[in-house]
Amino acid sequence: MLALVSLGLTMVYTATVYEDHEPFRKQLYSCAAALVVLILAIAVPYQFWANLSVPLWLGSLVLLGSMVATLADGLPNGLTRPNPS
């Protein structure tokens, strides 16, 4: 996993090497934050996550359903889909 993250960071860096490095910095900060969250999640005992697995799964289904319901009414804020032709 670390190799894939490193590869992704390298690709973002090479894409922004001649421009502003802001996208690279954002990606780097996001990776650092994700690493901190990963270490904290590993520190929590497995049984805690096992007990929360079903509520978290149901919550993700509710969020997914709300997003589908929102998009069923049309795109928000007057957005339009691109014309494929």
MDTraj code that builds the backbone (N, CA, C; nanometers):
import mdtraj as md
import numpy as np

residues = "MET LEU ALA LEU VAL SER LEU GLY LEU THR MET VAL TYR THR ALA THR VAL TYR GLU ASP HIS GLU PRO PHE ARG LYS GLN LEU TYR SER CYS ALA ALA ALA LEU VAL VAL LEU ILE LEU ALA ILE ALA VAL PRO TYR GLN PHE TRP ALA ASN LEU SER VAL PRO LEU TRP LEU GLY SER LEU VAL LEU LEU GLY SER MET VAL ALA THR LEU ALA ASP GLY LEU PRO ASN GLY LEU THR ARG PRO ASN PRO SER".split()
xyz = np.array([
    [0.0825, -0.1179, 0.0000],
    [0.0000, 0.0000, 0.0000],
    [0.0875, 0.1251, 0.0000],
    [0.1952, 0.1196, 0.0737],
    [0.2852, 0.2338, 0.0774],
    [0.3461, 0.2602, -0.0599],
    [0.3719, 0.1535, -0.1360],
    [0.4257, 0.1703, -0.2708],
    [0.3243, 0.2405, -0.3614],
    [0.1957, 0.2057, -0.3495],
    [0.0930, 0.2703, -0.4313],
    [0.0771, 0.4171, -0.3948],
    [0.0816, 0.4474, -0.2653],
    [0.0720, 0.5877, -0.2224],
    [0.1923, 0.6658, -0.2735],
    [0.3106, 0.6054, -0.2650],
    [0.4308, 0.6724, -0.3146],
    [0.4231, 0.6953, -0.4649],
    [0.3732, 0.5968, -0.5368],
    [0.3571, 0.6118, -0.6811],
    [0.2579, 0.7236, -0.7135],
    [0.1476, 0.7279, -0.6416],
    [0.0495, 0.8342, -0.6633],
    [0.1059, 0.9721, -0.6328],
    [0.1804, 0.9842, -0.5229],
    [0.2427, 1.1128, -0.4908],
    [0.3441, 1.1527, -0.5969],
    [0.4187, 1.0563, -0.6478],
    [0.5155, 1.0850, -0.7530],
    [0.4447, 1.1339, -0.8787],
    [0.3328, 1.0727, -0.9121],
    [0.2594, 1.1151, -1.0318],
    [0.2032, 1.2554, -1.0153],
    [0.1511, 1.2872, -0.8974],
    [0.1004, 1.4226, -0.8740],
    [0.2152, 1.5230, -0.8776],
    [0.3287, 1.4861, -0.8210],
    [0.4443, 1.5769, -0.8221],
    [0.4922, 1.6028, -0.9646],
    [0.5048, 1.4973, -1.0443],
    [0.5540, 1.5176, -1.1803],
    [0.4542, 1.5951, -1.2654],
    [0.3260, 1.5846, -1.2341],
    [0.2259, 1.6605, -1.3095],
    [0.2297, 1.8083, -1.2742],
    [0.2798, 1.8416, -1.1560],
    [0.2810, 1.9814, -1.1122],
    [0.4214, 2.0374, -1.0995],
    [0.5217, 1.9697, -1.1528],
    [0.6602, 2.0120, -1.1316],
    [0.6896, 2.1478, -1.1959],
    [0.6271, 2.1802, -1.3071],
    [0.6531, 2.3069, -1.3741],
    [0.5494, 2.4140, -1.3400],
    [0.4570, 2.3783, -1.2541],
    [0.3527, 2.4722, -1.2133],
    [0.3602, 2.4908, -1.0626],
    [0.2555, 2.5455, -1.0090],
    [0.2443, 2.5603, -0.8650],
    [0.2360, 2.4226, -0.8004],
    [0.3045, 2.4030, -0.6895],
    [0.3057, 2.2733, -0.6214],
    [0.1898, 2.2571, -0.5236],
    [0.0907, 2.3434, -0.5302],
    [-0.0210, 2.3361, -0.4356],
    [-0.0951, 2.2024, -0.4410],
    [-0.1274, 2.1464, -0.5592],
    [-0.1937, 2.0148, -0.5593],
    [-0.1091, 1.9067, -0.4930],
    [0.0221, 1.9139, -0.5116],
    [0.1104, 1.8151, -0.4485],
    [0.1097, 1.8306, -0.2975],
    [0.1141, 1.9558, -0.2503],
    [0.1119, 1.9790, -0.1049],
    [-0.0186, 1.9288, -0.0441],
    [-0.1301, 1.9554, -0.1111],
    [-0.2588, 1.9080, -0.0600],
    [-0.2606, 1.7562, -0.0518],
    [-0.2096, 1.6907, -0.1559],
    [-0.2065, 1.5447, -0.1577],
    [-0.1140, 1.4921, -0.0482],
    [-0.0014, 1.5572, -0.0276],
    [0.0932, 1.5160, 0.0756],
    [0.0322, 1.5306, 0.2150],
    [-0.0361, 1.6412, 0.2398],
    [-0.1016, 1.6607, 0.3690],
    [-0.2131, 1.5590, 0.3902],
    [-0.2867, 1.5270, 0.2840],
    [-0.3927, 1.4273, 0.2952],
    [-0.3352, 1.2893, 0.3274],
    [-0.2233, 1.2567, 0.2663],
    [-0.1584, 1.1277, 0.2947],
    [-0.1086, 1.1229, 0.4386],
    [-0.0540, 1.2332, 0.4875],
    [-0.0064, 1.2379, 0.6257],
    [-0.1234, 1.2234, 0.7234],
    [-0.2351, 1.2912, 0.6950],
    [-0.3529, 1.2792, 0.7810],
    [-0.4080, 1.1368, 0.7783],
    [-0.4090, 1.0749, 0.6605],
    [-0.4575, 0.9376, 0.6495],
    [-0.3680, 0.8418, 0.7269],
    [-0.2383, 0.8670, 0.7274],
    [-0.1467, 0.7820, 0.8036],
    [-0.1732, 0.7926, 0.9535],
    [-0.2005, 0.9140, 1.0006],
    [-0.2335, 0.9332, 1.1426],
    [-0.3626, 0.8593, 1.1779],
    [-0.4647, 0.8714, 1.0914],
    [-0.5917, 0.8018, 1.1156],
    [-0.5711, 0.6506, 1.1135],
    [-0.4867, 0.6022, 1.0235],
    [-0.4572, 0.4595, 1.0166],
    [-0.3928, 0.4107, 1.1457],
    [-0.2961, 0.4842, 1.1967],
    [-0.2296, 0.4447, 1.3206],
    [-0.3283, 0.4448, 1.4369],
    [-0.4160, 0.5442, 1.4423],
    [-0.5173, 0.5475, 1.5490],
    [-0.6159, 0.4316, 1.5352],
    [-0.6552, 0.3988, 1.4125],
    [-0.7492, 0.2884, 1.3922],
    [-0.6864, 0.1546, 1.4286],
    [-0.5581, 0.1397, 1.4026],
    [-0.4902, 0.0152, 1.4383],
    [-0.4785, 0.0018, 1.5894],
    [-0.4664, 0.1139, 1.6598],
    [-0.4512, 0.1105, 1.8045],
    [-0.5796, 0.0679, 1.8758],
    [-0.6937, 0.0828, 1.8095],
    [-0.8223, 0.0445, 1.8698],
    [-0.8397, -0.1065, 1.8575],
    [-0.8850, -0.1727, 1.9640],
    [-0.9028, -0.3184, 1.9583],
    [-1.0017, -0.3602, 1.8484],
    [-0.9793, -0.4776, 1.7947],
    [-1.0600, -0.5301, 1.6848],
    [-1.2070, -0.5434, 1.7221],
    [-1.2370, -0.5837, 1.8425],
    [-1.3758, -0.6051, 1.8838],
    [-1.4574, -0.4763, 1.8770],
    [-1.3950, -0.3633, 1.9009],
    [-1.4649, -0.2360, 1.8906],
    [-1.5157, -0.2150, 1.7482],
    [-1.4287, -0.2397, 1.6494],
    [-1.4686, -0.2232, 1.5101],
    [-1.5687, -0.3308, 1.4690],
    [-1.5549, -0.4507, 1.5227],
    [-1.6490, -0.5584, 1.4911],
    [-1.7888, -0.5232, 1.5417],
    [-1.7979, -0.4623, 1.6591],
    [-1.9285, -0.4234, 1.7133],
    [-1.9902, -0.3076, 1.6358],
    [-1.9082, -0.2238, 1.5759],
    [-1.9579, -0.1089, 1.5004],
    [-1.9781, -0.1375, 1.3522],
    [-1.9420, -0.2560, 1.3057],
    [-1.9434, -0.2816, 1.1623],
    [-2.0834, -0.2698, 1.1017],
    [-2.1834, -0.3271, 1.1656],
    [-2.3187, -0.3218, 1.1088],
    [-2.3750, -0.1791, 1.1113],
    [-2.3658, -0.1050, 1.2240],
    [-2.4149, 0.0332, 1.2194],
    [-2.3417, 0.1212, 1.1170],
    [-2.2113, 0.1029, 1.1032],
    [-2.1381, 0.1805, 1.0038],
    [-2.1822, 0.1439, 0.8627],
    [-2.2063, 0.0162, 0.8380],
    [-2.2522, -0.0284, 0.7069],
    [-2.3902, 0.0288, 0.6754],
    [-2.4817, 0.0237, 0.7732],
    [-2.6153, 0.0793, 0.7531],
    [-2.6095, 0.2309, 0.7307],
    [-2.5224, 0.2983, 0.8052],
    [-2.5065, 0.4420, 0.7860],
    [-2.4562, 0.4758, 0.6473],
    [-2.3634, 0.3942, 0.5953],
    [-2.3140, 0.4197, 0.4599],
    [-2.4233, 0.3959, 0.3564],
    [-2.5104, 0.2973, 0.3810],
    [-2.6223, 0.2747, 0.2890],
    [-2.7204, 0.3913, 0.2911],
    [-2.7449, 0.4473, 0.4080],
    [-2.8344, 0.5627, 0.4192],
    [-2.7752, 0.6818, 0.3444],
    [-2.6457, 0.7063, 0.3622],
    [-2.5813, 0.8168, 0.2911],
    [-2.5833, 0.7949, 0.1406],
    [-2.5592, 0.6728, 0.0968],
    [-2.5649, 0.6423, -0.0455],
    [-2.7060, 0.6636, -0.1000],
    [-2.8069, 0.6184, -0.0256],
    [-2.9453, 0.6377, -0.0682],
    [-2.9833, 0.7837, -0.0761],
    [-2.9351, 0.8642, 0.0185],
    [-2.9674, 1.0067, 0.0143],
    [-2.9013, 1.0735, -0.1055],
    [-2.7823, 1.0283, -0.1420],
    [-2.7165, 1.0849, -0.2595],
    [-2.7894, 1.0454, -0.3872],
    [-2.8326, 0.9215, -0.3964],
    [-2.9067, 0.8761, -0.5144],
    [-3.0392, 0.9512, -0.5244],
    [-3.1064, 0.9704, -0.4105],
    [-3.2335, 1.0429, -0.4105],
    [-3.2137, 1.1879, -0.4525],
    [-3.1041, 1.2486, -0.4104],
    [-3.0757, 1.3866, -0.4487],
    [-3.0513, 1.3971, -0.5988],
    [-2.9765, 1.3029, -0.6542],
    [-2.9466, 1.3074, -0.7969],
    [-3.0654, 1.2671, -0.8824],
    [-3.1627, 1.1952, -0.8247],
    [-3.2816, 1.1563, -0.9005],
    [-3.3659, 1.2777, -0.9362],
    [-3.3594, 1.3819, -0.8538],
    [-3.4336, 1.5043, -0.8809],
    [-3.3643, 1.5910, -0.9850],
    [-3.2458, 1.5566, -1.0258],
    [-3.1673, 1.6373, -1.1187],
    [-3.0412, 1.6834, -1.0485],
    [-2.9501, 1.7340, -1.1243],
    [-2.8242, 1.7788, -1.0668],
    [-2.8457, 1.9076, -0.9883],
    [-2.7774, 1.9225, -0.8750],
    [-2.7975, 2.0411, -0.7915],
    [-2.7344, 2.1662, -0.8512],
    [-2.7831, 2.2815, -0.8100],
    [-2.7286, 2.4126, -0.8439],
    [-2.7232, 2.4389, -0.9936],
    [-2.8173, 2.3845, -1.0682],
    [-2.8250, 2.4126, -1.2115],
    [-2.7167, 2.3457, -1.2944],
    [-2.6491, 2.2467, -1.2397],
    [-2.5459, 2.1772, -1.3162],
    [-2.6113, 2.0915, -1.4243],
    [-2.5391, 2.0697, -1.5319],
    [-2.5895, 1.9848, -1.6403],
    [-2.4872, 1.8787, -1.6733],
    [-2.5362, 1.7678, -1.7241],
    [-2.4449, 1.6619, -1.7673],
    [-2.3927, 1.6957, -1.9059],
    [-2.2685, 1.6555, -1.9355],
    [-2.2162, 1.6841, -2.0694],
    [-2.2893, 1.6049, -2.1762],
    [-2.3016, 1.6639, -2.2933],
    [-2.3668, 1.5983, -2.4052],
    [-2.2675, 1.5031, -2.4708],
    [-2.2984, 1.3728, -2.4790],
    [-2.1996, 1.2787, -2.5327],
    [-2.1758, 1.2909, -2.6826],
    [-2.2607, 1.3616, -2.7527],
    [-2.2431, 1.3695, -2.8991],
    [-2.1493, 1.4805, -2.9384],
])
top = md.Topology()
chain = top.add_chain()
for i, resn in enumerate(residues, 1):
    res = top.add_residue(resn, chain, resSeq=i)
    for name in ("N", "CA", "C"):
        top.add_atom(name, md.element.get_by_symbol(name[0]), res)
traj = md.Trajectory(xyz[None], top)
